[in-house]
Amino acid sequence: MEIVDHYGLALALVPPDEVADEPWRRAERHIDVARVPDPPDGGLGVLAAHGFLRKPATVTWLAELGPDEDAFLERLPRLRRQDVRRARRHAVAGGLREVVEEPVSPESLDAFFALYAERVADMRFGVPFALGYREAILQGPDKWFGVYAHEASGPLAGACLVREEPERDAAVLRFSAVTALHRRSSLARVLYLSALRVARRKGYRYATLGNEPNLMGHLTKPGLFGFKSGLGFEPIPSHRFGDPDAADEADLVLDLSNLGDPTFLLAYAARDRSGAHAEKPELAGHLFHTGTVDTARYGAPFLAPTTVHRMAAEA
């Protein structure tokens, strides 16, 4: 077993043949999560017996764009449609000006990066991944477009950068950021729907919110589950949408002191990985918390019932 620092998380990497011996229980160092990368099918019973949850390492948030925006919004729950309308009213009342750039200009990209870096700095485990994409966004070979919202006085209020993937018939809403003020008025919803409108106009069938590490409470917050599913996106194992780097792993959450409270992950509900046409949901939610939490926020029709794990509070 090897213990590594994974963006502030004490992660124990456990070989499959060591699981039965439970070396994480004897470790001299603190461990937040024990993980078995690429768990073999033959050892799944042992993993389950020791509390490990087999899961996709990353999920892809996928939505079919449909013929028009009205049809897309009609698929959302009534309260989520109200959230969209409310966010749009705030944007109009605030005098925000929307601009679509294709290709993305260096000036607009740098303004976005400044805002993005500011927002990431506010996160507990924030990692500014987007800053490493400047050359790719400006020079290709992939095509990108940007949707920007500017204050009436000029400053950037928020933006969303989208990578086109014609080989997968998809537009990937890859990076986004809004100011703290406009986050409270849900400007991100307005920007995402504008990006979907551009993607639909370009003829794409799908949109994704990119691939996301499947441990919400670390690099991403668990509240994103409700936000993204409320926008009509569904999380699927990334291998199901052609990610060549997709992999499985098995996690045992041991402690929440370096994770969010709550923390949420999506594990396989059953061994069947046949994909979209399985009769039962492929994934099930697992919610880890120490206090009071609204478990209803972590369920969805596309998931098997969520399992709640009550963790010991930090001493």
N, C-alpha and C positions, 0 to 999 in steps of 0.2 A: 504494500500500500504506500502511495505517495501523497503527501499533503501539499497542495499548491495554493498560492494566492491568486484567485480568479477575480480580478477587478474588485478587490476588497472582501471577497468571500473566501473563507477557509474551506477548500474543497478537497476531500479525500478521494483519490482515484484508486479504486479497488479492483484488482484482477478477479475475474469470475471464480477462479479456483480458490480464492481466499475468503469468499463471502461466508461460507459456513463457519469459519473461525472467528468472524466478527472482529477484525483487528481495530476498527474504529472505537471500540469500547475501551481499549487499552492504550489509546494514543495519549502521549504526554501533552500534546498541543490541542488547543480548542479546535473543533470541527463543526462547521455549520451544516454541510451536506456531504454525504457519502455518495459516490457515483461510480457506476460500472459502465464504461463506454462500450458501445457495440455489444450488448449482451447476447450471448449465443442462445438460439432457440431451445437447445437442450437443457439449459440451466434456469429456465424461467420459473420453474416450481420452487427451486431453492431461493431465488431472489424474492419471490412473493412471500415465502415463509419467513423471511427476515425483514419484511416490511418495505422492500424496494418496489417502486412503481415504474414499470416500463413505459417509456414515452418517446415521442419524436423530440430530438434535440431542439429543433426549430419548427415553428408552425408558420404557414403562409395564410394571411388574411385575404380571402378571395371573394369577389362579388361578380356576378354577371350583370353587365351594364343595362341590358334590355333595350327596347326601341327608343325610349325617351325618358326624360327625368320624371315625368308624372308617374309613369309605370314603375320606375325604380322606387320612388318615394312611397308608392302605394303598398309596397312590400314591407315597409317599416311599421312597427307598432304605432298606434295613434299618438302616444306621448312623445315618441321620438320624432314624429312628423311635426308636432308642436314645437319641439326643441329647435328644429331646423328653421321653422318660420320665425321663431323668436330671435334666433341668432341673426337672421337676415334683416329683421327690423332694426336690431341694434346697429348693424353695419351701415344701413341706410341713414339712420338717425345720427350716427357719428360722422357722416360725410365721407366715409371711406371710398377710395377710388381703386377699382380693380384693373389690373394690367396683366395681360398674358404675353409672355416673351418666348419667341421661338426663332432662332436659337437664344439661349440664355446669354445675356451680356455680362462681361467681367464686372462692370460697375454694380449691376443688380445682384450678382452672385456674392460679391464681397459685402454688400450691405446685408444680405441674408446671413452670411457666415458670422458677421458681427452679432446679429440678433441671436442666432443659433448658439454661438459660444456662450453668450450671456445666459441663455435659458439652461444650457447643459450645466453651467457652473452652479446653478441653484439645486441640482439634483444630488442626492446622497452618493450615488455611484455613477454619476454622469460621465460618459465617455464621448468626446466630440468626433464621432466616426465620420461625419460629413466633411470635415475639414480636409480629409485625405483624398477627396474626390474632385478637387478643383480642376485638375488637368483633364480628367475623364469627362467632366461636364462640359468644359469649354472646347476640348479638342477631339472628343469622340473616342472610339468609333461609334458608340451608341448615340442615339438622338435623345435629347432632353428638352423639356419645356418647363417654364416656370409660371406660376400664378401668384401674383403679388397684390397685397392690399396696402394702400398708402393713406396716411392721414391727409386731411384736406390741406394741411400746412406743409406736406411733403414727406415727413419721415415714414419709414417702413413700419407698418403695424403687424404684418405677418406675411408668410409666403409658404408655398408648397412647391417642391421640385419633383418632376416626374420623368422617369426614364421609360422610353418606348421599347417594347420587346415584341416586334412583329412575328418572330418565330414562335412565340407562345400566344399570339393574338391578344396581347395584354399591355396595359399601361401600368407601371409600378409607381405608386405614390411613395417616393423613396425617403425624402427628408422634408420636415416642416417645422416651423416655429412661429409663435406669435408672442407679442409683448404680454407682460403680466396682466396689464389692464384688459387687453382684448381676450386673454384666455378666460377671464371671468365671464365675458359675454359670448363665449363659444365661437369666436371667429374661425377656429380650425374647422368647424362644421361647414361654414360658408366656403372656405378655400377648398376643402376636399370635394364638395359637390361641384364647384366650378371646374376643378381638375377633371372630374368624371365627365362633365359636359364636354370639355375639350376632347377627351379620349373617345367619347361616343361619336363626336363629329368626325374624328379621324377614322372611324370605322372599326375600332377595337371591340372585341366581344367581352373581354374581361378587364377588371382592374384589381390590383392587389395593393395592400398596404405594406408590401415587402415581407421579408422573413424575420421572425422575431424569436429571440431565445425563449424557450418554453419553461421559464421560471419567473413568473410575474410577481415582483417583490424584490428583485435584484436590479438588473439594468433597466427594467421597465416596471411600471407600477401596476398593481392588480386592477385599478380602476379603468385601465385601458381596455380591459375585457368588455365591460359594459359600454364604453364609448364606441369601440369599433364594431361590436355586434349590433349596437343601436343604430349604426350607419348602414347596416345591410351587409356587412362583411362576415364571413364564416371562417374560423380557423381550421385548417386541414394540415396534416403532416406534409412538410415541405417536399418530400419525395413524390407526393401525389401531383405536384404541379411542376415536375421536371427539374428540381434543384439537384444538380450533380453532386453537390457537397453534403446533401442531407444524410443524416445518420440517426440511429436510435441510441438511447441511453437509459439506464435505470437509476432513479434517484431515491435516496432515503433522507428526508429532511429531519435533521437532528435538533436544530436550535434556530430561533428567530432573531437572536440578538444582532446579527448582521444582515438580516433580511427585513422586508416589510412585515408589518403585522396588521392585516393578514398577508399571506403569500398564497399564490394560486398557480396551479399547473394543470396541464391536460395530459392524462395518461391514456393508454389504450384501454378501451372498455372490454375488449375481448381479443383473442389471438388472431381473429380474422382481419387481415390487412388488404382485402381484395379491393377496397376503395369505394367509389361513389355509389355503387349499386348494392352495398350491403344493406340488409333489412334493418339492422340495429345500428344505432350511432357508433361510429368508430372510436370516439374519444369520450372520456368522462372527466369531469372536473374534480379536483382535490384541493380543498381549502384548509390552510393551516393558520391558526390564530390562537392568541392567549386570552383575549377578552371577549367583549360583545361585538358581534358582526352581523350585518344583514345578509344572511346566506342566500336570500332570493336574488340578490344582484349577481350571483355567480352561477346561474342556471340559464339554459337556453334550449329551445326545441331541438337543436341539432346535436345536443349532448345527452349522454346517459346521465342518470341522476348524480348530482354532486355529493361526494363524501366529505364530511367535515372532520378534521383532525384537531382536537384541542391539545395545545402544547403547553408545557410548563412555563410560567412567567419567569423572566430573568430575575435571579436573586439580587 
